[in-house]
Amino acid sequence: MSATTTEFQVTGMTCGHCEMSVREEVSEITDVLSVEVSHETGRLSVSAEQGVEDSAVLAAVSEAGYSAVRA
């Protein structure tokens, strides 16, 4: 079974610590295999076995203190 990757645009990140906060929160979502995030581009890429609910990712990003939209 192949993983599904979903892209999001995150606003408010300014440094590597911001990336780490987002990565830690999103990584806690069930079935997430990998998380790639860049404060330079604001891109968040989430790979999961069964795909991931947008609402779960948006809630995790919010918990980290940022906002995001599906790209």
Protein Blocks (a to p, Z undefined) as FASTA:
>chain_A
ZZdddddddehiabfklmmmmmmmmmmpghiabdcddfklopacdddfkopafklmmmmm
mmnopacddZZ
